[in-house]
């Protein structure tokens, strides 16, 4: 017979075992740092990402597939943890990661463990990259009576209307993210996607340490808005490395590096939809390099300058290093039309400060229309000591075994 004392001892041992297992489970799933924050151990994930994100979701470190245009809907947040790899597949249609206005994308990569979006075939133009929409201000043109137009329809094939009155729009945080082989062309012949596309994105959004690698369109394109971006690498994109329109006015941009190789048009293409405006972006620490033998995307001999301003584009650019734009017709800065020259150059709304030309690239030139470009001396200053972009090496800037900063 089992007496009462034996039963009590067994119950005590069982409770100790349960407690020990619970404690062991806690030790293996979390730890506490010195400042009291709980750090949860990452788990490896796999699976397909598809359809609309209608409930906030976090993808832990792992390998995933992207199928179709995944939309982050308003009121939801999509999160990826450091070290994740997300692979699209051109054979299943148009793939893209699209954040609608009101949705958020949080990507928390690190220099050692970036979050990588790539494509199975490793072919440029295979998918649509990362696209984000907000409701920050834009200027997309003007009416017949000169009234600014403050909304537009996206050129990515989704026909989403963008533009608004919220300069502090917050679309989330993208840190240490690499997008590879994007820049898909849509079959209608007029629509296209880039590595990163930012439509009226606001200043509350964080963009840091981003790489656009070997896409078939622009590396980064800003469609109006007020967002700023730091530590950008545009490598081997076949259209423009950096491009913007619609009166983009980010003010805290720094450390931008473009390396054009194989095929590529402008290092930076800058326009404002033919609206003479009193606002302009600011970018400091810029390096634009073009490898020997690089051709233009469609064989156009005129789309080969380091920086082109057109349609009232303007801005202030400082600590700039430029090299490799030495082909026939190429210049450091091209002013494409007379209106931009009259309203932006002569009024001092275009400033090129502390510019180092590392070879024989001419300083500036005019576009097809005959006019004379003459910067005021204070608005175009050259230097032999400019440093350009200052970027920290790491796995975030290595793709296909190539150190993307090797020619910086």
C-alpha angles and dihedrals in degrees: 000000000000111000126213093257092058092051092051092051091050091050091051092051092048092052090050090052093049091048092049092051091049091050092048091050091052092050092053096046103042147009134193122238124216092264093054099256116141113230114202117212112245120245123207116248136192136178145091126302111207143141128021122334101226097157123047110262138186122206111205122216107301149096119288140171124230115215123186126335106324111204124201101212126215114283095024134099126212115201132190122190125223118284097027120141119203117191127198124199120215091203093070097057133263112350122190141144108232127184113201122213106280094028125100135216117200117187114175105188124155134215089259096038111032123176108247128202110192142152130247099235094041090226121146113248095024098129144009104257124211116331123186130187128197140160102247118132123283136175110213099172139302138270125244090271092051099258111149116246109226103190137053143174119254120253095215097092094259094093093216115167112232137182132083148154102271110100092175095056111153118212095170135261130302114189126168097355126156123197116194134192096359130134098101117191115223117229095242088076094231103068127075143165131217138206090266122007120188115189113192091327115174137231093257089073118094118220115176136153099002128165127199108192129191100334126163096234135024120338094219128004128184119198102197119296133112104261120130128209132207131197102010127174121195108184128179098343111159100220122035122336093216124012137170144169141159093071099297108191110181109160107189104055120141143160104028119171127186125184114184116198134161096002133001143137124208124001087218127007113194128187142146106203092264094295115136101221141180095222129074141168126258124214126177131189103027129173120188117181131173119198119229112269095023111148131199120266097252101017093263106153092204098059095074109095127120092233129009125191119195142152093028095311114161143155146138119275123182139180094021129173118193130180141156099038093116102119121117111289094014122130138173091243127013122193102204103194140027095242091057090049093049100041102032110024101039093042093051097247090127112063125179107185130183096359120178117199105199095196142007098307108140116243102238145337144184128254129241093299114079111248136124122253114210119167117200108251092245092053098054114040126170129208142184094208104053111130102197119199119007111204133168116234121235145121089295088072099043119093127172088353092302120126100225091199093054093105096039 
